[in-house]
Amino acid sequence: MFRILPKHRVLYLSPLLAVLFALLGSAPLTVSGAVRDGSIRAETWTETAEERAESAGRAETYYGSYKLQTFDSVRHHTSFEFNAVAARWDATLLENSDVLLFLRTSRDNRGWSPWSTVEPENDAASNTGTNFGNLLIKRGAYMQYRVQLTAPARGKLPDVSSISFTFIDSREGPETRGAASGVAYAAEIGPRVISRTQWGAEEQLRFDGNGRETWGRQYTRPTKAIIHETVTLNHDPNPAATVRAIYYYHAVTRGWGDIGYNFLVDEQGRIYEGRAGGENVVGGHARCFNWGTIGIAALGEYNSARPSLAMIRAIEDILVWKFRANKINPYGHGVLGSYASRDIPNIAAHVDLDGMCGNSHQDPGKNLYSQFPSIRRNVARRLAGVTGTAGPVVDRPAPSAPARGGVKEPSYTVRTGGLGLSLRSKPGMNGQIIAVLGDGIVVQEITSPIDGWVKSVYQGKTGYLWHEYLLERRAAVPPPARRAPGRLRPGASAVIRGTPGALNLRQGPGMESPVVAKMWEGLGVTITGPAQSGWYPVVYTDGSGKELTGWTWGKYLKPGASRGRQAAGTAMLAGTLGIPAWNWRRRRRDQMT
């Protein structure tokens, strides 16, 4: 019922041969060999029959109509201290059965970490056949796993024929902790990106034993972006080491020949170059949806944690940069082609692909996914009239902002939560601190082309303040007139607003009715009849131009016409579709809570 294949001999090979053996499904191995920026070590362990016999198996336990059996492995001692571990297991599952895998680590075989769940990489549950677990960032020199087999009370438990673990030590190499920015990634205006050389990519891992790229580079113009999360450590003390571990896991363990994402972003807002190849290289981040998309991965897990403002802004920086260069509408949607026929938004999440081509990932987590409407709005506003990068360090001025027509510059109130805001002699973290402003102080902006920094005067000293801690003060305005009843009456136009990303169009007025299609944030519908208990009958046009009819919940319908209903990949630029040039410095912290 629970069988483990024999242990293989651990080999010590040059990096090129190690890649070749790993791709051929060979024995567990350790990769070593010095390179200029450091060396990744890796070792794969498969438990022997003798070790399996020493494992602690427990009697079957019954929970209602199901039964469960648990096995704890021996404590395995690796030949080096690791900082990441990935699992692979082969299973035969019967109807309604499942395999649950957990592991824990220790540095001294005495103090042990809590048990961590190993999530199947490709699916919400284990499959019959080979399964890969998600990469876990856990440090130690010892590891123990626990496997739980579940099945109906009268059924047969699943069979696990093999479990192996790859231990990775990617700590040796450049650290980006404390780095304010990377290097210019392209000649056009864009964010600062930490290059592969800077984060310590070992380029030989991309090649097979004959010197050929395992996954040859391909190029195409992107029309969409897909945002992921890596489900790794939050508050990571060494995100560059995590990027290197992901690189090894993707390139060697999974056999993809390189890191799957085009870009990765950490909690400090640092952007890392992902897949090698430069501009418009095709990534390997979403099955059937790689061609024509940009893969952006947020380092961490965001079902329980909240993404930082710096991370959100860095994701927006990438989107503004790439959407401007490729004339992509951030509110647009559509299909990529016959190979990926689902209508998805131009700024999509990995979870939006659920059910297509075997994709069943549920990332990014709810706390990041809930930010997608504001991300789309902010990208659209910046494309309409703002250029440059919004990163925390700006070492080159952006082009001058559009003329304000003589309108008085806004004033701001300092809000730091009691920390105090530094007034610096020049824009950038290397500027000398000439004053510290407490919460509640009001400052007036002076027109300045430096993106991200507000130029102002305080107590006779002229300097620069970082915009994130400034709350714009608005002049008092009379309360808006109450809407006349019946604005969402038959024949009226409405816009989808305030959803987590999409609103369901259903066959009938109720949650029990089947879903006809997903209608994306910012697009328009036409009301076709009277409401029924809050549900409105509407007509919606999808990305292919097909008109769909159905019912949708009225809470997310706002009166008015949609601005720029467009198919994927079309332009939405200032002046062409009437997008207002919003004040991009407006503080958005309230959207993050």
C-alpha distance (Angstrom), angle and dihedral (degrees) to the residues before:
residue distance angle dihedral
M1 . . .
F2 3.77 . .
R3 3.79 109.4 .
I4 3.80 128.4 167.3
L5 3.78 125.0 -159.4
P6 3.84 118.1 -121.6
K7 3.77 119.0 -83.7
H8 3.81 117.0 -101.0
R9 3.75 127.7 -139.4
V10 3.82 114.9 -92.9
L11 3.80 110.7 -121.7
Y12 3.79 129.7 -156.3
L13 3.77 108.1 -146.4
S14 3.75 142.1 161.8
P15 3.82 113.0 -92.7
L16 3.83 94.1 -105.9
L17 3.80 94.1 51.8
A18 3.80 90.6 42.8
V19 3.78 90.6 57.3
L20 3.81 91.0 48.6
F21 3.81 93.7 51.5
A22 3.79 92.2 44.7
L23 3.80 91.8 52.2
L24 3.81 91.0 49.4
G25 3.80 90.7 55.1
S26 3.78 92.3 -110.9
A27 3.75 132.6 162.4
P28 3.79 124.2 -56.4
L29 3.77 110.4 -76.6
T30 3.75 145.6 -179.4
V31 3.80 118.2 -129.9
S32 3.75 115.8 -149.5
G33 3.79 138.1 155.4
A34 3.75 131.6 121.2
V35 3.77 121.3 -101.5
R36 3.74 128.2 177.0
D37 3.80 97.5 -96.7
G38 3.79 97.5 38.5
S39 3.81 137.9 -77.1
I40 3.79 133.6 -90.4
R41 3.78 114.9 -140.6
A42 3.78 121.8 -159.6
E43 3.78 137.2 176.5
T44 3.78 131.6 -178.3
W45 3.80 121.6 -150.6
T46 3.81 128.9 -165.6
E47 3.78 118.3 -175.4
T48 3.82 118.1 -115.3
A49 3.77 124.6 -132.0
E50 3.81 88.9 -108.3
E51 3.79 92.0 53.2
R52 3.78 89.3 45.8
A53 3.79 90.3 55.1
E54 3.80 88.4 57.7
S55 3.82 92.4 53.6
A56 3.78 117.9 110.9
G57 3.79 110.5 -114.7
R58 3.77 120.8 -171.1
A59 3.78 130.6 -149.2
E60 3.78 118.7 -96.2
T61 3.79 112.3 -85.9
Y62 3.79 122.3 -155.3
Y63 3.81 124.6 -141.4
G64 3.77 109.9 -177.6
S65 3.80 107.7 -66.9
Y66 3.83 93.7 -6.1
K67 3.79 136.4 70.7
L68 3.79 130.0 -153.0
Q69 3.79 134.7 -163.0
T70 3.82 124.0 -168.5
F71 3.81 130.4 -156.7
D72 3.82 125.5 -171.9
S73 3.79 116.3 -158.8
V74 3.77 128.4 -138.3
R75 3.79 115.4 -87.8
H76 3.78 105.9 -95.6
H77 3.82 120.1 -148.7
T78 3.82 114.4 -151.7
S79 3.79 124.4 -148.2
F80 3.81 91.8 -118.0
E81 3.79 139.0 18.0
F82 3.82 111.0 -88.7
N83 3.79 134.0 -161.0
A84 3.83 100.0 -163.7
V85 3.80 136.0 35.6
A86 3.81 133.7 -171.7
A87 3.81 129.0 -169.3
R88 3.78 133.4 -145.1
W89 3.81 124.4 -172.9
D90 3.80 137.9 174.0
A91 3.77 116.3 -143.6
T92 3.78 141.4 174.0
L93 3.79 110.4 -147.9
L94 3.78 128.7 -167.5
E95 3.79 126.3 -158.1
N96 3.83 113.2 -50.1
S97 3.81 92.7 -4.6
D98 3.80 125.5 125.7
V99 3.80 144.3 -177.2
L100 3.81 119.1 -133.6
L101 3.79 118.5 -166.2
F102 3.82 129.5 -164.5
L103 3.79 134.5 171.5
R104 3.78 140.4 -172.6
T105 3.81 132.6 -167.5
S106 3.78 139.6 -150.3
R107 3.79 135.2 -170.7
D108 3.83 95.3 -152.6
N109 3.85 106.3 19.5
R110 3.80 89.4 -110.4
G111 3.79 110.3 71.8
W112 3.80 110.5 48.1
S113 3.79 132.3 -166.0
P114 3.81 119.6 -122.3
W115 3.80 116.2 -87.7
S116 3.82 112.0 -85.5
T117 3.78 123.0 -154.6
V118 3.79 114.9 -120.8
E119 3.79 104.9 -141.2
P120 3.81 117.4 -153.7
E121 3.80 106.3 -108.0
N122 3.80 97.6 -138.6
D123 3.79 105.7 30.7
A124 3.77 145.4 28.8
A125 3.82 89.8 -110.6
S126 3.80 139.3 17.0
N127 3.80 118.9 -75.9
T128 3.75 134.3 -150.1
G129 3.79 104.7 -92.9
T130 3.80 128.7 24.1
N131 3.79 119.8 -6.7
F132 3.81 128.1 -172.0
G133 3.80 119.8 -154.9
N134 3.77 125.8 -141.5
L135 3.80 116.6 -91.2
L136 3.81 110.3 -96.2
I137 3.80 119.6 -154.4
K138 3.80 99.9 -143.2
R139 3.78 127.9 142.6
G140 3.77 125.5 -140.3
A141 3.78 150.3 98.9
Y142 3.82 94.4 -124.3
M143 3.79 130.8 54.9
Q144 3.78 134.9 -174.9
Y145 3.78 126.1 -175.6
R146 3.79 132.6 -157.6
V147 3.78 123.5 -156.3
Q148 3.80 123.8 -164.6
L149 3.79 121.1 -164.5
T150 3.81 118.1 -158.3
A151 3.80 131.6 -173.0
P152 3.81 140.5 147.3
A153 3.80 111.9 -67.7
R154 3.81 92.5 -107.0
G155 3.79 95.3 35.3
K156 3.77 134.0 89.5
L157 3.78 121.3 -94.0
P158 3.81 117.2 -117.5
D159 3.80 120.8 -97.2
V160 3.82 121.2 -122.7
S161 3.79 109.7 -164.1
S162 3.80 99.3 177.0
I163 3.79 140.8 10.4
S164 3.79 122.8 -176.8
F165 3.80 133.7 173.0
T166 3.79 130.2 -152.6
F167 3.80 114.0 -150.1
I168 3.81 116.4 -157.9
D169 3.79 130.1 -165.4
S170 3.80 107.2 -166.6
R171 3.80 97.8 152.9
E172 3.80 95.4 105.6
G173 3.79 107.6 85.6
P174 3.79 142.2 60.8
E175 3.80 118.1 -28.4
T176 3.79 120.6 -145.3
R177 3.79 94.4 -168.6
G178 3.79 106.4 129.6
A179 3.79 93.6 11.9
A180 3.79 110.6 134.3
S181 3.78 98.5 -158.8
G182 3.75 146.3 -9.1
V183 3.76 130.1 -130.1
A184 3.78 130.0 -67.2
Y185 3.80 107.1 -81.9
A186 3.79 96.8 -165.0
A187 3.77 140.5 4.6
E188 3.81 92.0 -109.8
I189 3.79 119.8 84.2
G190 3.77 108.8 -81.5
P191 3.80 144.4 127.9
R192 3.76 124.5 -66.1
V193 3.81 112.6 -94.4
I194 3.81 128.7 -161.4
S195 3.80 103.7 -129.2
R196 3.79 125.9 -133.7
T197 3.79 89.1 -107.0
Q198 3.79 90.9 53.2
W199 3.81 95.1 51.3
G200 3.81 91.4 43.5
A201 3.80 107.8 -107.5
E202 3.82 111.7 -178.5
E203 3.79 97.7 -140.4
Q204 3.82 94.4 -163.8
L205 3.81 88.5 73.3
R206 3.81 88.5 72.0
F207 3.82 92.9 63.4
D208 3.80 135.1 73.1
G209 3.78 126.4 -134.6
N210 3.82 90.8 -82.1
G211 3.79 93.3 55.4
R212 3.82 94.4 -105.9
E213 3.78 123.4 131.4
T214 3.79 109.8 -100.7
W215 3.81 90.2 -140.4
G216 3.79 108.5 24.8
R217 3.79 116.8 -135.7
Q218 3.80 119.0 -102.1
Y219 3.78 130.1 -176.7
T220 3.77 136.8 -149.8
R221 3.79 137.7 150.9
P222 3.81 109.5 -95.8
T223 3.79 122.0 -127.1
K224 3.81 99.3 177.8
A225 3.79 143.2 25.9
I226 3.81 125.5 -136.6
I227 3.79 118.0 -157.9
H228 3.81 121.4 -150.5
E229 3.77 138.3 172.7
T230 3.80 123.3 -136.4
V231 3.84 96.1 -141.0
T232 3.80 89.2 -135.5
L233 3.79 132.9 126.5
N234 3.81 121.6 -36.8
H235 3.83 116.9 -142.1
D236 3.81 86.6 22.6
P237 3.83 111.0 -163.8
N238 3.83 91.5 -154.4
P239 3.81 112.1 24.8
A240 3.83 92.4 169.5
A241 3.81 89.2 61.7
T242 3.81 88.6 50.6
V243 3.81 90.4 51.5
R244 3.82 89.2 51.4
A245 3.82 90.6 49.3
I246 3.82 91.0 50.4
Y247 3.80 88.6 48.4
Y248 3.81 92.4 54.0
Y249 3.81 92.2 43.9
H250 3.82 92.6 51.3
A251 3.80 97.8 37.8
V252 3.82 100.7 41.7
T253 3.80 112.7 10.5
R254 3.81 93.7 44.4
G255 3.81 93.3 31.2
W256 3.80 95.5 -129.1
G257 3.80 94.3 131.2
D258 3.82 94.5 -130.7
I259 3.76 144.6 20.6
G260 3.79 109.7 -62.3
Y261 3.82 100.8 -137.5
N262 3.79 126.6 76.3
F263 3.81 91.8 -144.9
L264 3.81 137.6 9.1
V265 3.81 126.1 -158.9
D266 3.80 127.6 -159.3
E267 3.80 130.0 -154.2
Q268 3.81 91.9 -95.6
G269 3.80 90.0 59.8
R270 3.81 94.7 -106.9
I271 3.80 114.1 149.6
Y272 3.82 120.2 -144.8
E273 3.78 125.4 -158.7
G274 3.79 108.3 -118.8
R275 3.77 126.8 -175.0
A276 3.80 114.6 29.2
G277 3.77 119.6 -113.9
G278 3.78 107.1 72.8
E279 3.79 127.2 -127.8
N280 3.83 117.1 29.8
V281 3.81 95.9 -8.4
V282 3.80 112.0 161.7
G283 3.80 113.0 -113.1
G284 3.79 132.3 -152.6
H285 3.79 103.5 -128.1
A286 3.83 107.6 110.6
R287 3.79 124.6 32.5
C288 3.85 111.0 -117.0
F289 3.83 89.7 -0.3
N290 3.82 101.2 73.0
W291 3.80 95.9 92.4
G292 3.80 109.0 81.6
T293 3.81 98.2 7.6
I294 3.81 137.3 99.1
G295 3.80 113.2 -134.2
I296 3.83 113.9 -144.9
A297 3.81 119.3 -179.1
A298 3.80 125.9 -163.4
L299 3.81 110.1 -146.8
G300 3.81 108.4 -126.5
E301 3.79 139.9 27.9
Y302 3.81 121.3 -72.2
N303 3.77 108.5 -174.8
S304 3.80 90.0 87.8
A305 3.83 101.8 16.1
R306 3.80 127.4 57.3
P307 3.80 121.0 -123.8
S308 3.80 113.7 -114.5
L309 3.78 122.1 -111.9
A310 3.80 87.8 -118.1
M311 3.80 90.8 56.7
I312 3.82 92.9 48.2
R313 3.81 91.5 49.1
A314 3.81 92.0 48.5
I315 3.81 90.6 52.4
E316 3.80 88.7 50.0
D317 3.82 89.7 48.6
I318 3.81 90.8 56.9
L319 3.79 92.2 46.1
V320 3.82 93.9 49.1
W321 3.80 90.6 47.8
K322 3.79 96.2 48.8
F323 3.80 97.9 35.2
R324 3.81 90.7 52.3
A325 3.80 92.3 48.7
N326 3.81 93.2 48.1
K327 3.83 99.0 33.5
I328 3.80 94.9 -120.6
N329 3.80 121.9 167.6
P330 3.84 109.6 -130.0
Y331 3.81 89.7 -153.8
G332 3.82 93.4 46.3
H333 3.78 128.6 105.0
G334 3.78 139.6 -179.4
V335 3.79 144.1 119.6
L336 3.80 126.8 -58.3
G337 3.80 95.1 -143.5
S338 3.77 143.8 -68.9
Y339 3.80 89.6 -56.3
A340 3.83 90.5 58.4
S341 3.76 105.6 26.0
R342 3.81 100.6 167.8
D343 3.80 117.3 112.9
I344 3.82 103.9 -122.6
P345 3.82 132.7 166.3
N346 3.79 120.6 -97.8
I347 3.80 88.0 -117.0
A348 3.79 99.6 46.7
A349 3.78 137.6 166.4
H350 3.78 125.5 -130.3
V351 3.80 88.4 -115.3
D352 3.83 89.5 60.9
L353 3.82 87.0 71.6
D354 3.80 93.3 56.6
G355 3.80 110.8 140.9
M356 3.82 96.0 16.9
C357 3.84 120.1 112.3
G358 3.79 91.7 -17.6
N359 3.81 94.6 -53.5
S360 3.80 109.7 147.2
H361 3.79 102.1 150.6
Q362 3.78 116.2 137.3
D363 3.81 97.3 -155.6
P364 2.90 144.4 163.3
G365 3.80 99.5 46.7
K366 3.78 122.1 -113.0
N367 3.81 94.7 -98.2
L368 3.80 91.7 58.9
Y369 3.80 96.0 35.3
S370 3.81 90.2 55.0
Q371 3.83 88.4 61.9
F372 3.82 94.1 61.7
P373 3.84 96.0 94.4
S374 3.81 91.5 53.4
I375 3.83 91.3 42.9
R376 3.81 90.0 55.0
R377 3.81 91.9 47.4
N378 3.80 93.6 47.8
V379 3.80 92.9 48.0
A380 3.81 90.3 49.1
R381 3.82 92.2 49.9
R382 3.79 92.7 49.5
L383 3.80 92.4 47.4
A384 3.79 87.8 51.6
G385 3.77 96.9 59.4
V386 3.80 116.7 -23.5
T387 3.79 127.5 88.9
G388 3.77 135.2 -175.0
T389 3.77 133.6 41.0
A390 3.78 128.4 -50.1
G391 3.79 94.3 -153.5
P392 3.81 121.4 133.6
V393 3.82 93.1 -107.7
V394 3.79 120.8 47.9
D395 3.75 113.5 -173.8
R396 3.77 97.2 172.2
P397 3.82 128.0 42.9
A398 3.76 119.3 -110.9
P399 3.81 119.2 -130.6
S400 3.76 114.7 -78.8
A401 3.77 115.2 -77.9
P402 3.80 118.6 -109.2
A403 3.79 114.4 -83.2
R404 3.79 113.3 -91.1
G405 3.78 94.4 -147.2
G406 3.80 94.9 -116.7
V407 3.79 94.0 -55.0
K408 3.80 112.6 152.0
E409 3.80 113.2 -101.6
P410 3.81 114.3 -107.3
S411 3.78 125.3 -102.0
Y412 3.80 125.1 -136.0
T413 3.79 140.3 -154.5
V414 3.80 118.0 -137.8
R415 3.81 113.2 -117.9
T416 3.83 116.9 175.6
G417 3.79 104.2 139.2
G418 3.80 91.2 -107.8
L419 3.80 97.1 -50.4
G420 3.80 98.2 108.3
L421 3.82 126.4 -126.3
S422 3.81 120.8 -109.4
L423 3.80 119.8 -130.3
R424 3.80 104.6 -149.3
S425 3.78 130.6 -158.5
K426 3.80 92.0 -127.5
P427 3.81 135.8 11.3
G428 3.77 110.3 -82.9
M429 3.79 138.9 56.0
N430 3.80 89.6 -87.7
G431 3.80 91.2 63.3
Q432 3.81 115.2 111.6
I433 3.81 115.1 -103.3
I434 3.80 106.3 -119.1
A435 3.82 98.0 170.2
V436 3.79 141.6 -0.6
L437 3.81 117.8 -135.8
G438 3.78 120.9 -150.8
D439 3.78 126.4 -141.3
G440 3.79 115.3 -75.3
I441 3.82 96.5 29.7
V442 3.80 111.9 134.3
V443 3.80 119.3 -140.5
Q444 3.80 132.7 -176.1
E445 3.80 120.2 -134.0
I446 3.80 121.3 -123.9
T447 3.80 115.3 -150.7
S448 3.80 108.0 -96.5
P449 3.82 133.6 161.1
I450 3.80 93.9 -143.2
D451 3.78 107.0 115.4
G452 3.80 114.7 -134.5
W453 3.79 97.8 12.2
V454 3.80 124.1 89.6
K455 3.79 114.1 -145.1
S456 3.79 112.5 -143.2
V457 3.82 146.4 148.2
Y458 3.81 123.4 -115.7
Q459 3.81 122.7 178.6
G460 3.79 90.2 -18.1
K461 3.82 93.8 -50.5
T462 3.80 119.1 117.4
G463 3.78 116.3 -150.0
Y464 3.78 147.4 123.0
L465 3.82 131.8 -79.5
W466 3.81 126.4 -163.3
H467 3.82 106.8 -112.2
E468 3.83 97.7 -138.4
Y469 3.82 91.9 78.7
L470 3.79 96.9 46.5
L471 3.78 121.3 94.0
E472 3.79 113.0 -157.2
R473 3.79 115.2 -122.6
R474 3.77 113.4 -139.2
A475 3.76 127.9 -157.9
A476 3.77 115.1 -108.8
V477 3.78 111.9 -94.6
P478 3.77 129.3 -170.9
P479 3.79 114.3 -98.4
P480 3.80 112.1 -91.2
A481 3.73 117.6 -98.4
R482 3.77 113.5 -99.3
R483 3.75 113.8 -99.7
A484 3.71 114.8 -105.8
P485 3.80 110.9 -113.7
G486 3.76 117.7 -102.9
R487 3.81 99.0 39.9
L488 3.82 89.1 136.0
R489 3.76 91.9 52.8
P490 3.82 124.2 138.3
G491 3.80 111.9 -65.5
A492 3.84 94.3 22.9
S493 3.81 123.5 125.7
A494 3.80 121.1 -124.9
V495 3.80 136.9 -176.6
I496 3.82 126.3 -138.6
R497 3.82 107.4 -117.9
G498 3.81 137.4 166.5
T499 3.81 100.3 20.7
P500 3.83 124.0 133.4
G501 3.82 85.5 -110.8
A502 3.79 108.5 -56.5
L503 3.80 140.7 32.1
N504 3.80 121.7 -145.0
L505 3.79 120.3 -118.9
R506 3.82 106.3 -151.0
Q507 3.78 134.1 -166.0
G508 3.78 92.7 -122.1
P509 3.83 142.1 13.2
G510 3.79 102.2 -79.5
M511 3.80 146.1 59.5
E512 3.79 90.3 -102.9
S513 3.82 92.1 63.1
P514 3.84 117.2 99.7
V515 3.81 118.4 -101.1
V516 3.81 113.8 -107.8
A517 3.82 97.6 -174.3
K518 3.80 144.7 -30.4
M519 3.82 114.8 -101.6
W520 3.80 112.5 -153.3
E521 3.79 128.7 -128.9
G522 3.81 113.7 -90.0
L523 3.80 97.2 22.0
G524 3.78 126.2 115.6
V525 3.79 138.8 -117.3
T526 3.80 135.6 -174.6
I527 3.80 120.2 -126.4
T528 3.82 109.0 -127.9
G529 3.80 102.9 -177.7
P530 3.80 147.9 -5.9
A531 3.80 120.6 -52.6
Q532 3.79 123.5 -103.9
S533 3.82 115.5 -151.8
G534 3.80 92.1 -31.9
W535 3.82 95.9 -42.1
Y536 3.81 119.4 116.3
P537 3.82 128.6 -157.4
V538 3.81 108.6 -130.1
V539 3.79 145.7 170.7
Y540 3.82 116.0 -131.0
T541 3.83 129.0 -174.9
D542 3.80 114.5 -144.5
G543 3.81 127.9 -149.3
S544 3.81 93.4 -84.7
G545 3.82 92.5 54.0
K546 3.81 94.5 -104.8
E547 3.81 116.1 143.1
L548 3.80 115.0 -131.0
T549 3.79 126.4 -169.9
G550 3.77 128.4 -156.8
W551 3.79 145.4 104.0
T552 3.79 130.8 -67.3
W553 3.80 138.5 -179.8
G554 3.81 111.3 -90.5
K555 3.81 96.5 -144.6
Y556 3.80 90.1 82.2
L557 3.82 97.1 45.3
K558 3.80 117.3 96.8
P559 3.80 121.5 -171.7
G560 3.80 114.8 -106.3
A561 3.79 142.5 65.2
S562 3.80 122.3 -68.8
R563 3.81 116.6 -106.2
G564 3.75 109.0 -125.2
R565 3.80 111.2 -14.8
Q566 3.79 98.7 -161.0
A567 3.74 139.7 161.3
A568 3.77 121.9 -111.8
G569 3.77 118.2 -67.7
T570 3.81 99.1 21.3
A571 3.77 124.8 127.3
M572 3.77 126.8 -99.1
L573 3.79 107.0 -178.6
A574 3.77 134.2 159.8
G575 3.77 111.9 -77.6
T576 3.81 95.7 14.8
L577 3.78 99.3 78.9
G578 3.76 100.7 15.1
I579 3.80 98.9 -107.9
P580 3.79 108.5 168.2
A581 3.79 119.5 -119.9
W582 3.81 96.4 -118.2
N583 3.74 122.4 -163.1
W584 3.81 98.2 -97.5
R585 3.78 93.2 -162.7
R586 3.78 92.5 70.8
R587 3.79 107.7 127.4
R588 3.80 113.5 -113.1
R589 3.77 102.5 -173.3
D590 3.81 91.3 116.6
Q591 3.80 87.8 64.5
M592 3.80 90.8 57.6
T593 3.79 97.0 57.2
